């Protein structure tokens, strides 16, 4: 079973806070009882000496060593002593300090201990750590395995790769809700052979829970951190969703609640989950017309806002269209992309004008992509140029840019600093042609005051110069380096090396 570990950044943040509060000026007491050197140190020993636990241990060092197997020194901050401790022992460090403060009667005029304890407790709660207090005994700090929740359910981590979805206690007495919850499990169990639908394992009727496959994050969280996904990545997500929903529909299961939160990422795959509002047409149950609260998000077929029971396969297709649009536009409200027509057809106001099944959407995407092969190829070429990878496709593309006098603009727009690796692998005629093109147009492409672009061209010119065998070509790049050196110190340093 995997041990939950407190996030390192959040753990160190708490240590820093405690250091800032409990580091004060102290006075060293000599063996003969006289005051000695003044110094700054941790004052937890003041609290320890005025607590009930001081009776059990020789001193605060004995307390840390005996109870928690930790070494303690008041002249070192908590961060110094325990910042790099084994991750599994982070909870022990927090508990040891919290107990001293919690069980102490010591009053410091500069510190409101009660307020500090509340702050620590609230902070720990926000990062899923429970503080269980027992008067006169102390506290126990445990990792809370709860990793998420929804309107009806909580989700707990059980082990590596397995989580438990459980009805909230307030809903366990609701018969219809319990039936709906088990019905959801049964539908997902029916679809277990599809690799693009989250696996469920065992159902526990007594606690109204079931175990399921643990995923990394939902599609919404995944997309919000992505500035601009490659088209191939977007296609992967869309293909996975379509594969899952085709399997579901082929097995007479309708989802009726498709949105970004119900599509999960598991490593490199995207899986559909949460069939809580779904419908299995092979099973006749009163739950089909359940009064379960309905979603009202932007992915729902509008007919569902009026009558949820009217949602069907074509309503799932409406939701899929909205999801495709979101993926293609990175969340912006737009339908200007290669699948614009597909989205419009999926989300047509009249159901009869929508695609009749998932297979039709898959075929429409394939047809559209055939006309977009050049776009995909261009993206692939751009990636190769970015990495400095040479092949004939890359060479032909660069020569086309040269003929159109657009190579310098391309270098600036793509920050193609590794293009010199590709140029050096071409024959002399093409290298000379490229050198002339760069020399003629690099200044205008910098934007005149685009100083960073002078560095870009200067570095490219320098790398070609030191590896080029032809003196005529070398001379062209030498002049470029000289010009760029007048604007950028780093290029001037490179010029000095050549001189």
ABEGO torsion letter per residue (X at the ends): XBBBBBBAAAAAAAAAAAAAAABBBBBBBBAAGBBBBBBBBBAAAAAAAABAAAAABABAAAAAAAAAGBBBBAABBAAAAAAABBAAAAAAAAAAAAAAAAABABBBAABBAAAAAAAAAAAAAAAGBBBBBBBGAEBBBBBBABABBBAABBBBBABBGBBBBBBBAAAAABAAAAAAAAAAAAAAAAAAABAABBBBBBBBAAAGBBBBBBBABBAAAAAAABABBBAAAAAAAAAAAAAAAAAAAAAGBBAGABBAAABBBBEABBBBBGAAABBBAABBBAAAABABBBBABAABBAAAAABAAABBAAAAAAAAAAAAAAAAAGGBBBABBAAAAAAAAAABABAAABBABAAAAAAAAAAAAAAAAAAAAAAAAAAAAAAGBBBAAAAAAAAAAAAAGAAAAAAAAAGBAAAAAAAAABBAAAAAAAAAAAAAAAAAAAGGABAAAAAAAAAAAAAAAAABABAAAAAAAAAAAAAAAAABAAAAAAAAAAX
